[in-house]
Amino acid sequence: MSCAGCSFNTINTEEKIDVYNWLNDLPDTSDQSDIVEVKFKTTRKEFYRNTEGIPLKRGDKVVVATSPGHDVGEVSLTGYLADKQFERKVKNPRRYTLNTIYRKASENDLQVLNEARGREKLTLVRARQIAADLGLDMKIGEVEYRGDAKKAIFYYIADGRVDFRELIKHYAHEFKIKVEMKQIGARQEAGLIGGIGSCGRELCCSSWRTDFSSISSDAAQKQGLSPSAQKMAGACGKLKCCLLYELDVYMEARQEFPEELIYLEMAKGLAKPLKTDYLKKEIWFTIEGNATSGTFALSLKEVKDIIQQNKKGQKPELPKKEISNDEEPGWQTMNNESMDRFEKKKPGKNKNRRKKSNLKNRRPKIKLNKN
């Protein structure tokens, strides 16, 4: 459930919390391209043409053409940046229809939009009831009314394909609007619902983040973070988006470390590497098979020196900064569940091919007599 302070429960759900945006410091380049990126209530963004040459800037409310009718959105990018974003996101520009921007939104346009927004929560509750009555294996996550209040987008979540043709008929008859069904993922659902993250702040996806990308467990492993799936999972049940925020810094710091951590030969035995702190340039070790030795941290320079000593046949003593078991890193004991569960396992195609080949081999071969 979302809290009272989250953006989902505010009057205008299009607004995000105040965060620093470096785009505001860039010069106006709207004269270089007539393409404009417009964002709407959810994470939905579309591109339009400013054929009338209307002076627009980021944050302006505009009325855009749709098929049929019109919608009201907020300008997110203009000029050079909008043109580059269009090239990056649209893979086939020839098939993409660039509708036009009619005008800046008036007070009447915003009033109609706010009235439509006020119907969304009641529509959402009723839409879920209808889907449950029809016995469909899906969940209606959010409802978004268009700016002219004549059409609504029903965002749903489903594991597989759902035949919602009968559902659309019920929605059109119940709400007297045109219906569009759009499937979303777990990250988009978390952004729509909102909530508080483990950091104590509002979820990034519901406060400022609008673009979602897949995150692999490799991002956490490269940063030397806890392999516990419970710690790395966000409110959506997927890996946290913030795992990508500092990844570049860790990748740069990793270049100074050896590609593979090896056992060190110490006077008390073999030192097994446990954890790497790339920013502090430290590696944690423990003596294998010696429960009383505890864990100890070595700097990157010390590790390289010990490796050179081992090559000469020398086995140095343990450092004096050895710590007790009570102070050792606690992340190892939290490894109750592997992060591999976040990775999607692709079905084995070779097994199916083997089964088909075995069936072919089992079929009796018929020999034809050539007379």
C-alpha positions as CSV (number, residue, x, y, z in Angstrom):
1,M,0.0,0.0,0.0
2,S,1.1,3.5,-0.7
3,C,1.5,6.2,2.0
4,A,-0.2,9.6,2.2
5,G,2.9,11.4,1.1
6,C,3.5,9.4,-2.1
7,S,2.8,10.9,-5.5
8,F,0.0,8.3,-6.1
9,N,-2.1,9.9,-3.4
10,T,-1.6,13.5,-4.4
11,I,-4.2,15.4,-6.3
12,N,-2.2,15.7,-9.5
13,T,-0.6,12.3,-10.1
14,E,1.4,13.6,-13.0
15,E,3.7,15.6,-10.7
16,K,6.8,14.1,-9.3
17,I,8.7,15.2,-6.2
18,D,11.1,18.1,-6.5
19,V,14.6,16.8,-7.5
20,Y,17.5,18.4,-9.2
21,N,17.2,18.1,-13.0
22,W,20.3,18.9,-15.0
23,L,18.1,19.4,-18.2
24,N,17.0,22.7,-16.8
25,D,20.5,24.1,-17.2
26,L,20.7,23.3,-20.9
27,P,20.0,26.0,-23.5
28,D,16.8,26.1,-25.5
29,T,17.2,24.1,-28.8
30,S,13.5,24.0,-29.9
31,D,14.5,25.8,-33.1
32,Q,16.6,22.8,-34.2
33,S,13.8,20.2,-34.4
34,D,10.0,20.3,-34.3
35,I,9.8,16.9,-32.5
36,V,8.5,17.1,-28.9
37,E,8.4,14.4,-26.3
38,V,5.3,14.4,-24.1
39,K,4.8,12.4,-21.0
40,F,1.4,11.5,-19.4
41,K,0.1,10.3,-16.1
42,T,2.1,7.0,-15.9
43,T,5.5,6.3,-17.4
44,R,4.0,6.6,-20.9
45,K,5.8,8.9,-23.2
46,E,5.1,9.6,-26.9
47,F,6.5,11.9,-29.6
48,Y,4.7,14.6,-31.5
49,R,5.4,17.3,-34.0
50,N,5.1,21.0,-33.3
51,T,4.0,21.9,-36.8
52,E,2.5,25.3,-35.7
53,G,5.7,26.5,-34.1
54,I,4.2,27.0,-30.7
55,P,6.8,28.2,-28.2
56,L,7.2,25.3,-25.8
57,K,9.4,24.5,-22.9
58,R,9.8,21.6,-20.5
59,G,6.8,21.4,-18.1
60,D,4.2,23.0,-20.3
61,K,0.8,21.4,-20.5
62,V,-0.2,20.7,-24.1
63,V,-3.2,19.3,-26.0
64,V,-2.1,16.7,-28.5
65,A,-3.9,14.8,-31.2
66,T,-4.9,11.2,-30.8
67,S,-6.9,8.8,-32.9
68,P,-9.6,9.7,-32.4
69,G,-10.0,12.7,-30.0
70,H,-7.3,14.5,-28.1
71,D,-5.2,14.1,-24.9
72,V,-3.5,16.4,-22.4
73,G,0.2,15.8,-21.4
74,E,3.3,17.6,-20.2
75,V,6.3,18.5,-22.4
76,S,9.4,16.5,-21.2
77,L,11.9,17.2,-24.1
78,T,12.1,19.6,-27.0
79,G,14.5,20.4,-29.8
80,Y,17.8,18.6,-30.1
81,L,17.3,16.3,-27.1
82,A,13.8,15.2,-28.3
83,D,15.2,14.4,-31.7
84,K,18.0,12.3,-30.3
85,Q,15.6,10.5,-27.9
86,F,13.3,9.8,-30.9
87,E,16.2,8.2,-32.8
88,R,17.2,6.2,-29.8
89,K,13.8,4.8,-28.8
90,V,12.0,4.4,-32.1
91,K,13.6,1.6,-34.0
92,N,11.5,2.0,-37.2
93,P,10.7,5.7,-37.7
94,R,8.8,5.0,-40.9
95,R,6.1,3.0,-39.1
96,Y,5.8,5.5,-36.2
97,T,3.0,8.0,-36.6
98,L,3.9,11.5,-35.4
99,N,0.7,13.3,-34.4
100,T,0.6,17.0,-34.0
101,I,0.4,19.3,-31.0
102,Y,-2.8,21.4,-31.1
103,R,-2.1,24.1,-28.5
104,K,-1.1,24.8,-25.0
105,A,-3.7,23.4,-22.5
106,S,-6.2,26.0,-21.3
107,E,-8.0,26.1,-17.9
108,N,-11.0,24.3,-19.4
109,D,-8.7,21.5,-20.7
110,L,-7.1,21.1,-17.3
111,Q,-10.5,21.1,-15.6
112,V,-11.8,18.3,-17.9
113,L,-8.6,16.4,-17.2
114,N,-8.9,16.7,-13.4
115,E,-12.6,15.6,-13.5
116,A,-11.5,12.5,-15.5
117,R,-8.7,11.9,-13.0
118,G,-11.2,11.9,-10.2
119,R,-13.1,9.0,-11.8
120,E,-10.1,6.8,-12.1
121,K,-10.0,5.3,-8.6
122,L,-13.7,4.3,-8.7
123,T,-13.2,2.9,-12.2
124,L,-10.2,0.9,-11.0
125,V,-12.1,-0.8,-8.2
126,R,-15.1,-1.6,-10.4
127,A,-12.7,-2.9,-13.2
128,R,-11.1,-5.3,-10.8
129,Q,-14.5,-6.6,-9.7
130,I,-15.5,-7.3,-13.3
131,A,-12.3,-9.0,-14.2
132,A,-12.7,-11.3,-11.1
133,D,-16.3,-12.1,-12.0
134,L,-15.2,-13.2,-15.4
135,G,-12.5,-15.5,-13.8
136,L,-9.6,-13.9,-15.8
137,D,-6.1,-14.7,-14.6
138,M,-5.0,-11.0,-14.6
139,K,-4.7,-8.0,-12.3
140,I,-5.8,-4.5,-13.2
141,G,-3.0,-2.3,-11.9
142,E,-4.1,1.2,-12.9
143,V,-6.6,3.2,-15.0
144,E,-5.6,6.3,-17.0
145,Y,-8.3,8.5,-18.5
146,R,-7.5,10.4,-21.6
147,G,-7.6,14.2,-21.6
148,D,-11.0,14.4,-23.4
149,A,-12.5,11.8,-20.9
150,K,-13.8,9.7,-23.8
151,K,-11.2,6.9,-23.6
152,A,-9.3,5.1,-20.8
153,I,-6.2,2.9,-20.7
154,F,-6.5,-0.1,-18.4
155,Y,-3.0,-1.3,-17.3
156,Y,-3.0,-5.0,-16.4
157,I,-0.5,-7.6,-15.2
158,A,-0.6,-11.2,-16.3
159,D,1.8,-14.1,-16.4
160,G,0.6,-15.4,-19.8
161,R,-1.8,-14.4,-22.6
162,V,-5.3,-13.4,-21.6
163,D,-8.4,-13.3,-23.8
164,F,-10.0,-10.1,-22.6
165,R,-12.4,-9.5,-25.6
166,E,-15.4,-10.1,-23.3
167,L,-13.8,-7.9,-20.7
168,I,-13.6,-5.0,-23.1
169,K,-17.3,-5.3,-23.9
170,H,-18.2,-5.1,-20.2
171,Y,-15.9,-2.1,-19.6
172,A,-17.3,-0.2,-22.5
173,H,-20.9,-0.9,-21.4
174,E,-20.1,-0.1,-17.7
175,F,-18.1,3.1,-18.1
176,K,-19.4,4.4,-21.4
177,I,-15.9,5.0,-22.8
178,K,-13.5,3.5,-25.4
179,V,-11.2,0.9,-23.8
180,E,-7.5,0.2,-24.4
181,M,-5.8,-2.7,-22.6
182,K,-2.0,-2.4,-22.0
183,Q,0.1,-4.9,-20.3
184,I,2.8,-3.8,-17.8
185,G,5.5,-5.4,-15.7
186,A,6.2,-5.6,-12.0
187,R,8.4,-2.5,-12.1
188,Q,5.8,-0.4,-13.7
189,E,3.2,-1.6,-11.2
190,A,5.4,-0.6,-8.2
191,G,5.8,2.9,-9.8
192,L,2.0,3.2,-10.1
193,I,1.2,2.1,-6.6
194,G,4.1,3.8,-4.8
195,G,5.6,3.1,-1.4
196,I,8.7,3.6,0.8
197,G,12.0,1.8,0.0
198,S,14.6,0.3,2.3
199,C,16.4,3.7,2.2
200,G,13.5,5.4,3.9
201,R,12.6,7.5,0.9
202,E,9.8,7.3,-1.7
203,L,10.4,4.7,-4.4
204,C,12.4,6.0,-7.3
205,C,9.9,4.6,-9.8
206,S,7.0,6.5,-8.2
207,S,8.9,9.7,-7.5
208,W,11.2,10.6,-10.4
209,R,12.2,7.6,-12.5
210,T,10.2,7.1,-15.7
211,D,12.4,4.7,-17.7
212,F,12.8,1.1,-16.6
213,S,15.5,-1.2,-17.8
214,S,16.2,-4.9,-16.9
215,I,18.8,-5.4,-14.1
216,S,20.8,-8.6,-13.8
217,S,22.3,-10.1,-10.7
218,D,25.7,-9.4,-12.3
219,A,25.3,-5.7,-11.3
220,A,25.3,-6.6,-7.6
221,Q,28.1,-9.0,-7.9
222,K,30.4,-6.5,-9.6
223,Q,29.9,-4.1,-6.7
224,G,30.7,-6.8,-4.1
225,L,27.2,-6.4,-2.5
226,S,25.3,-8.9,-0.5
227,P,24.3,-12.0,-2.5
228,S,21.1,-12.2,-0.4
229,A,18.1,-12.1,-2.7
230,Q,16.0,-10.5,0.2
231,K,18.3,-7.5,0.5
232,M,18.6,-6.9,-3.2
233,A,14.9,-7.1,-4.1
234,G,12.8,-4.0,-4.2
235,A,9.1,-3.5,-3.6
236,C,8.3,-5.0,-7.1
237,G,10.1,-8.2,-6.2
238,K,12.8,-7.6,-8.8
239,L,16.3,-6.3,-8.3
240,K,16.5,-2.7,-7.2
241,C,16.9,-0.1,-9.8
242,C,19.5,1.7,-7.6
243,L,22.0,-1.1,-8.3
244,L,22.8,0.7,-11.5
245,Y,23.4,4.2,-10.0
246,E,27.0,3.5,-8.9
247,L,27.9,0.7,-11.1
248,D,30.2,2.7,-13.3
249,V,32.2,3.9,-10.3
250,Y,32.6,0.3,-9.1
251,M,33.6,-0.9,-12.6
252,E,36.3,1.8,-12.7
253,A,37.6,0.8,-9.2
254,R,37.6,-2.9,-10.2
255,Q,40.2,-2.3,-12.8
256,E,42.9,-2.0,-10.1
257,F,42.0,-5.4,-8.6
258,P,43.1,-8.8,-9.9
259,E,40.6,-10.4,-12.3
260,E,40.4,-13.5,-10.0
261,L,40.9,-13.6,-6.3
262,I,43.2,-16.4,-5.2
263,Y,44.0,-18.0,-1.9
264,L,47.0,-16.5,0.0
265,E,49.5,-18.7,1.7
266,M,49.9,-17.4,5.3
267,A,51.9,-18.7,8.2
268,K,48.7,-20.1,9.8
269,G,47.3,-21.7,6.6
270,L,45.5,-20.7,3.4
271,A,43.6,-17.4,3.5
272,K,40.3,-17.7,1.7
273,P,38.9,-14.5,0.1
274,L,35.4,-13.6,1.4
275,K,34.4,-10.1,0.3
276,T,35.9,-7.3,-1.7
277,D,35.3,-3.6,-0.9
278,Y,36.2,-1.9,-4.1
279,L,35.9,1.7,-2.9
280,K,38.0,1.2,0.2
281,K,40.4,-1.0,-1.8
282,E,40.2,-3.8,0.7
283,I,39.7,-7.6,0.6
284,W,38.4,-9.7,3.5
285,F,40.0,-13.0,4.2
286,T,39.6,-15.9,6.6
287,I,42.0,-18.8,7.4
288,E,40.5,-22.0,5.9
289,G,39.9,-24.7,8.5
290,N,40.8,-22.5,11.5
291,A,37.7,-21.3,13.3
292,T,39.7,-19.2,15.9
293,S,41.4,-17.0,13.3
294,G,38.3,-14.9,12.6
295,T,38.3,-12.6,9.6
296,F,40.8,-9.9,8.6
297,A,41.0,-7.2,5.9
298,L,44.0,-6.5,3.7
299,S,44.5,-3.5,1.5
300,L,45.0,-4.0,-2.2
301,K,48.7,-3.2,-1.9
302,E,49.1,-5.7,0.9
303,V,47.5,-8.4,-1.1
304,K,49.7,-7.8,-4.1
305,D,52.8,-7.8,-1.8
306,I,51.7,-11.2,-0.3
307,I,51.2,-12.6,-3.7
308,Q,54.8,-11.7,-4.6
309,Q,56.0,-13.2,-1.4
310,N,54.1,-16.5,-2.1
311,K,55.8,-16.7,-5.5
312,K,59.2,-16.6,-3.6
313,G,58.0,-19.3,-1.3
314,Q,57.5,-17.0,1.7
315,K,54.4,-17.3,4.0
316,P,53.9,-14.0,6.0
317,E,52.2,-13.7,9.4
318,L,48.7,-12.5,9.9
319,P,48.3,-8.8,10.2
320,K,47.9,-7.2,13.6
321,K,44.5,-5.7,12.6
322,E,42.8,-9.1,12.9
323,I,39.2,-8.8,14.2
324,S,36.9,-11.1,16.1
325,N,34.0,-13.1,14.8
326,D,31.5,-10.7,16.3
327,E,32.8,-7.8,14.1
328,E,33.1,-9.8,10.9
329,P,31.0,-8.8,7.9
330,G,27.5,-10.1,8.5
331,W,26.4,-10.3,4.9
332,Q,27.7,-13.9,4.5
333,T,25.1,-15.2,7.0
334,M,22.3,-13.6,5.0
335,N,22.8,-15.7,1.9
336,N,19.6,-17.7,2.4
337,E,18.5,-17.4,-1.2
338,S,20.5,-16.9,-4.3
339,M,20.0,-13.9,-6.6
340,D,19.8,-16.3,-9.5
341,R,16.1,-16.5,-8.9
342,F,15.8,-13.1,-10.6
343,E,17.2,-14.4,-13.8
344,K,14.7,-15.7,-16.3
345,K,15.6,-19.3,-17.2
346,K,15.2,-19.9,-20.9
347,P,13.6,-23.3,-21.7
348,G,16.0,-25.8,-23.1
349,K,15.5,-26.2,-26.8
350,N,18.0,-29.0,-27.1
351,K,15.9,-31.2,-24.9
352,N,12.9,-30.8,-27.1
353,R,15.0,-31.6,-30.2
354,R,16.4,-34.7,-28.5
355,K,12.8,-35.9,-27.7
356,K,11.8,-35.3,-31.3
357,S,14.8,-37.1,-32.7
358,N,14.2,-40.1,-30.3
359,L,10.6,-40.4,-31.5
360,K,11.8,-40.4,-35.1
361,N,14.3,-43.1,-34.4
362,R,11.6,-45.2,-32.7
363,R,9.3,-45.2,-35.7
364,P,9.5,-48.4,-37.7
365,K,11.4,-48.0,-41.0
366,I,9.6,-49.4,-44.0
367,K,11.7,-50.8,-46.9
368,L,10.2,-50.7,-50.3
369,N,11.0,-53.4,-52.8
370,K,12.1,-52.1,-56.1
371,N,10.7,-54.3,-58.8
